[in-house]
């Protein structure tokens, strides 16, 4: 009789352990599904057909913007580096809560989209920082004292113009003011948008001239790194085309 009691007692303990394991498994499953639900990525079109704006449902930079016009300039961002590994991705741009991807015109979104979704999902699951500040390539430049006209230009850009441009998945950065000309750099979806020149001339220039008489016009400029990257890309493309003709 004592033997049967011992068996029943052992079975009871085994069932208790199995129930606890079941509850633990269910709890972990709920936590996993909960974290997946929090990362609901949405894609939004921009005025540039080659650029899409992705919202991961979580903060990207939190504040400000960051532009990566080429793979070479993505050294400070683990996320940007991973996105550049996707064939067809030409530019990456980060906003406070969005990521803008600009693709090569030869690739279709139907091919690139799944890889972009998977890359963003995997990255946020890894817990890595979007920007590695220690590897940041941005050098700290000494602050220059702006005169009244420059301060007015920057204020208009920050309050009236940049918010609208950022809604389209890009940004516009002040680069200087010389001989009445405001030098600006377009980033993200706006940098390669077919209507970027119209945006500058009809939109930005008209607004700046309306409020600031000293402004005679606006011009788009490129950083030295952008120019070098473009020259290297054009050179590589030429070499590929030449080798194809020889074959």
Kinemage of the C-alpha trace (Angstrom):
@kinemage 1
@onewidth
@group {chain A} dominant
@subgroup {mainchain}
@vectorlist {calphas} color= white
{ca unk a 1} P 0.000 0.000 0.000
{ca unk a 2} L 2.849 2.349 0.902
{ca unk a 3} L 4.352 1.636 -2.530
{ca unk a 4} L 1.231 2.933 -4.308
{ca unk a 5} L 1.187 6.018 -2.082
{ca unk a 6} L 4.804 6.697 -3.038
{ca unk a 7} L 3.990 6.358 -6.748
{ca unk a 8} L 0.972 8.673 -6.447
{ca unk a 9} L 3.052 11.229 -4.551
{ca unk a 10} L 5.776 11.149 -7.225
{ca unk a 11} L 3.213 11.501 -10.019
{ca unk a 12} L 1.673 14.457 -8.231
{ca unk a 13} L 5.041 16.203 -8.006
{ca unk a 14} L 5.745 15.518 -11.684
{ca unk a 15} L 2.362 16.989 -12.691
{ca unk a 16} L 3.075 20.056 -10.548
{ca unk a 17} L 6.439 20.582 -12.278
{ca unk a 18} L 4.838 20.144 -15.733
{ca unk a 19} L 2.116 22.674 -14.896
{ca unk a 20} L 4.731 25.188 -13.746
{ca unk a 21} L 6.714 24.662 -16.951
{ca unk a 22} L 3.530 25.104 -18.978
{ca unk a 23} L 2.732 28.385 -17.224
{ca unk a 24} L 6.309 29.598 -17.721
{ca unk a 25} L 6.189 28.722 -21.426
{ca unk a 26} L 2.858 30.524 -21.825
{ca unk a 27} L 4.220 33.576 -20.014
{ca unk a 28} L 7.306 33.708 -22.249
{ca unk a 29} L 5.132 33.293 -25.343
{ca unk a 30} L 2.919 36.192 -24.267
{ca unk a 31} L 5.967 38.364 -23.635
{ca unk a 32} L 7.350 37.492 -27.083
{ca unk a 33} L 4.072 38.277 -28.842
{ca unk a 34} L 3.762 41.462 -26.806
{ca unk a 35} L 7.189 42.660 -27.951
{ca unk a 36} L 6.367 41.767 -31.562
{ca unk a 37} L 3.122 43.731 -31.385
{ca unk a 38} L 5.024 46.798 -30.175
{ca unk a 39} L 7.164 46.734 -33.327
{ca unk a 40} L 4.546 47.274 -36.014
{ca unk a 41} L 6.426 48.737 -38.969
{ca unk a 42} L 4.506 50.987 -41.344
{ca unk a 43} L 5.702 52.256 -44.717
{ca unk a 44} L 4.657 55.610 -46.136
{ca unk a 45} L 5.189 56.989 -49.631
{ca unk a 46} L 7.095 60.234 -50.191
{ca unk a 47} L 7.126 62.703 -53.116
{ca unk a 48} L 10.218 60.825 -54.326
{ca unk a 49} L 9.098 57.508 -55.914
{ca unk a 50} L 12.475 55.972 -55.036
{ca unk a 51} L 12.145 56.785 -51.327
{ca unk a 52} L 9.917 55.232 -48.675
{ca unk a 53} L 9.468 56.374 -45.091
{ca unk a 54} L 9.353 53.564 -42.493
{ca unk a 55} L 7.864 53.976 -39.012
{ca unk a 56} L 9.048 51.203 -36.632
{ca unk a 57} L 6.623 52.299 -33.899
{ca unk a 58} L 9.579 53.158 -31.659
{ca unk a 59} L 12.018 56.039 -31.420
{ca unk a 60} L 14.752 56.078 -34.043
{ca unk a 61} L 16.823 59.112 -33.038
{ca unk a 62} L 14.323 60.589 -30.601
{ca unk a 63} L 15.211 64.076 -31.827
{ca unk a 64} L 17.072 65.538 -34.780
{ca unk a 65} L 18.017 63.847 -38.047
{ca unk a 66} L 20.975 61.931 -39.454
{ca unk a 67} L 21.804 61.446 -43.123
{ca unk a 68} L 23.807 58.584 -44.653
{ca unk a 69} L 24.067 59.322 -48.395
{ca unk a 70} L 26.378 56.347 -48.967
{ca unk a 71} L 27.576 53.113 -47.355
{ca unk a 72} L 30.968 54.739 -46.718
{ca unk a 73} L 29.393 57.306 -44.396
{ca unk a 74} L 27.416 54.784 -42.322
{ca unk a 75} L 30.269 53.838 -39.990
{ca unk a 76} L 28.653 55.433 -36.936
{ca unk a 77} L 25.346 53.554 -37.237
{ca unk a 78} L 24.956 49.769 -36.901
{ca unk a 79} L 21.407 50.034 -38.289
{ca unk a 80} L 22.459 52.055 -41.341
{ca unk a 81} L 25.269 49.587 -42.076
{ca unk a 82} L 22.834 46.678 -42.020
{ca unk a 83} L 20.361 48.494 -44.274
{ca unk a 84} L 23.116 49.230 -46.808
{ca unk a 85} L 23.739 45.480 -47.080
{ca unk a 86} L 20.389 45.181 -48.849
{ca unk a 87} L 20.934 45.145 -52.594
{ca unk a 88} L 19.412 48.220 -54.191
{ca unk a 89} L 19.576 50.521 -51.135
{ca unk a 90} L 21.344 53.765 -52.070
{ca unk a 91} L 20.689 56.128 -49.157
{ca unk a 92} L 19.560 55.882 -45.534
{ca unk a 93} L 18.123 58.727 -43.487
{ca unk a 94} L 17.021 58.765 -39.832
{ca unk a 95} L 14.461 61.092 -38.269
{ca unk a 96} L 13.086 61.245 -34.720
{ca unk a 97} L 10.677 58.339 -35.289
{ca unk a 98} L 11.191 57.262 -38.897
{ca unk a 99} L 13.703 55.765 -41.325
{ca unk a 100} L 13.800 56.855 -44.964
{ca unk a 101} L 15.216 54.389 -47.468
{ca unk a 102} L 16.125 55.559 -50.971
{ca unk a 103} L 16.585 52.819 -53.555
{ca unk a 104} L 18.339 52.535 -56.866
{ca unk a 105} L 16.000 53.220 -59.778
{ca unk a 106} L 16.799 49.781 -61.262
{ca unk a 107} L 15.224 47.938 -58.306
{ca unk a 108} L 11.544 47.491 -57.478
{ca unk a 109} L 10.135 48.088 -53.995
{ca unk a 110} L 8.504 44.663 -54.104
{ca unk a 111} L 12.009 43.151 -54.048
{ca unk a 112} L 13.548 45.457 -51.429
{ca unk a 113} L 10.671 45.902 -48.957
{ca unk a 114} L 10.761 42.428 -47.321
{ca unk a 115} L 14.488 42.761 -46.593
{ca unk a 116} L 14.005 46.246 -45.140
{ca unk a 117} L 11.226 45.031 -42.820
{ca unk a 118} L 13.307 42.036 -41.697
{ca unk a 119} L 16.431 44.142 -41.110
{ca unk a 120} L 14.599 46.738 -38.998
{ca unk a 121} L 12.796 44.025 -37.024
{ca unk a 122} L 16.006 42.091 -36.322
{ca unk a 123} L 17.899 45.234 -35.370
{ca unk a 124} L 15.390 46.406 -32.770
{ca unk a 125} L 15.299 42.892 -31.322
{ca unk a 126} L 19.092 42.980 -30.883
{ca unk a 127} L 19.071 45.937 -28.485
{ca unk a 128} L 21.913 47.728 -30.304
{ca unk a 129} L 22.034 51.542 -30.363
{ca unk a 130} L 20.943 53.203 -33.605
{ca unk a 131} L 23.988 55.485 -33.410
{ca unk a 132} L 27.328 54.474 -31.926
{ca unk a 133} L 28.516 57.828 -30.620
{ca unk a 134} L 32.098 56.619 -30.115
{ca unk a 135} L 32.371 55.862 -33.826
{ca unk a 136} L 30.501 58.945 -34.936
{ca unk a 137} L 32.225 60.533 -37.903
{ca unk a 138} L 30.847 63.967 -37.196
{ca unk a 139} L 33.601 66.224 -35.922
{ca unk a 140} L 32.840 68.836 -33.307
{ca unk a 141} L 33.217 72.200 -34.982
{ca unk a 142} L 33.661 75.416 -33.002
{ca unk a 143} L 30.467 77.437 -32.828
{ca unk a 144} L 30.422 80.618 -34.869
{ca unk a 145} L 28.527 83.676 -33.752
{ca unk a 146} L 25.662 84.225 -36.218
{ca unk a 147} L 24.554 87.695 -37.230
{ca unk a 148} L 20.913 88.749 -37.118
{ca unk a 149} L 20.157 87.747 -40.727
{ca unk a 150} L 21.587 84.245 -40.293
{ca unk a 151} L 19.666 83.788 -37.041
{ca unk a 152} L 16.431 84.731 -38.855
{ca unk a 153} L 17.221 82.298 -41.696
{ca unk a 154} L 17.866 79.447 -39.256
{ca unk a 155} L 14.720 80.224 -37.276
{ca unk a 156} L 12.560 80.152 -40.415
{ca unk a 157} L 14.165 76.897 -41.535
{ca unk a 158} L 13.625 75.252 -38.141
{ca unk a 159} L 10.061 76.471 -37.536
{ca unk a 160} L 8.463 76.758 -40.993
{ca unk a 161} L 10.413 74.707 -43.515
{ca unk a 162} L 12.169 71.719 -41.917
{ca unk a 163} L 9.034 70.255 -40.256
{ca unk a 164} L 7.304 70.111 -43.657
{ca unk a 165} L 10.332 68.567 -45.363
{ca unk a 166} L 10.700 65.990 -42.563
{ca unk a 167} L 7.089 64.919 -43.086
{ca unk a 168} L 8.160 63.863 -46.584
{ca unk a 169} L 10.989 61.736 -45.178
{ca unk a 170} L 13.861 64.180 -45.621
{ca unk a 171} L 15.490 67.254 -44.170
{ca unk a 172} L 17.049 70.536 -45.218
{ca unk a 173} L 20.251 71.724 -43.558
{ca unk a 174} L 21.671 75.246 -43.417
{ca unk a 175} L 25.238 75.312 -44.799
{ca unk a 176} L 25.971 79.019 -45.085
{ca unk a 177} L 24.965 82.505 -46.241
{ca unk a 178} L 27.190 84.257 -48.760
{ca unk a 179} L 26.583 87.348 -50.914
{ca unk a 180} L 22.825 87.125 -50.341
{ca unk a 181} L 22.657 83.428 -51.279
{ca unk a 182} L 21.498 80.866 -48.711
{ca unk a 183} L 23.393 77.588 -49.104
{ca unk a 184} L 21.301 74.549 -48.233
{ca unk a 185} L 21.741 70.798 -48.327
{ca unk a 186} L 18.808 68.468 -48.996
{ca unk a 187} L 18.843 65.101 -47.235
{ca unk a 188} L 16.860 61.867 -47.266
{ca unk a 189} L 14.056 61.495 -49.790
{ca unk a 190} L 14.448 65.133 -50.845
{ca unk a 191} L 18.068 64.824 -51.985
{ca unk a 192} L 17.229 62.818 -55.117
{ca unk a 193} L 13.613 63.884 -55.559
{ca unk a 194} L 12.773 65.020 -59.126
{ca unk a 195} L 11.022 68.092 -57.706
{ca unk a 196} L 13.848 69.118 -55.339
{ca unk a 197} L 14.881 72.136 -57.436
{ca unk a 198} L 11.262 73.308 -57.604
{ca unk a 199} L 10.977 72.841 -53.836
{ca unk a 200} L 14.030 75.016 -53.265
{ca unk a 201} L 13.155 77.773 -55.701
{ca unk a 202} L 9.377 78.023 -55.384
{ca unk a 203} L 9.005 77.010 -51.753
{ca unk a 204} L 12.051 77.743 -49.644
{ca unk a 205} L 13.402 80.705 -51.617
{ca unk a 206} L 10.050 82.482 -51.805
{ca unk a 207} L 9.434 82.117 -48.069
{ca unk a 208} L 12.914 83.296 -47.080
{ca unk a 209} L 12.735 86.284 -49.434
{ca unk a 210} L 9.279 87.218 -48.130
{ca unk a 211} L 10.472 87.477 -44.529
{ca unk a 212} L 14.138 88.430 -45.059
{ca unk a 213} L 14.883 91.096 -47.726
{ca unk a 214} L 18.633 90.365 -47.573
{ca unk a 215} L 18.071 86.932 -49.130
{ca unk a 216} L 18.611 87.084 -52.904
{ca unk a 217} L 18.307 83.370 -53.593
{ca unk a 218} L 19.028 79.810 -52.461
{ca unk a 219} L 21.400 77.163 -53.784
{ca unk a 220} L 21.764 73.471 -53.108
{ca unk a 221} L 25.236 72.331 -52.053
{ca unk a 222} L 26.922 68.976 -51.456
{ca unk a 223} L 29.497 68.020 -48.849
{ca unk a 224} L 32.940 66.947 -50.022
{ca unk a 225} L 32.214 63.372 -48.889
{ca unk a 226} L 29.053 63.317 -51.020
{ca unk a 227} L 30.975 64.492 -54.083
{ca unk a 228} L 33.770 61.941 -53.541
{ca unk a 229} L 31.249 59.111 -53.046
{ca unk a 230} L 29.405 60.070 -56.237
{ca unk a 231} L 32.665 60.243 -58.210
{ca unk a 232} L 33.690 56.800 -56.939
{ca unk a 233} L 30.278 55.369 -57.817
{ca unk a 234} L 30.393 56.879 -61.331
{ca unk a 235} L 33.910 55.487 -61.817
{ca unk a 236} L 32.846 52.009 -60.687
{ca unk a 237} L 29.776 52.112 -62.945
{ca unk a 238} L 31.956 53.133 -65.920
{ca unk a 239} L 34.395 50.265 -65.263
{ca unk a 240} L 31.529 47.768 -65.107
{ca unk a 241} L 30.037 49.084 -68.357
{ca unk a 242} L 33.446 49.017 -70.101
{ca unk a 243} L 34.134 45.432 -69.025
{ca unk a 244} L 30.664 44.429 -70.246
{ca unk a 245} L 31.362 45.900 -73.693
{ca unk a 246} L 34.662 43.996 -73.962
{ca unk a 247} L 32.880 40.695 -73.327
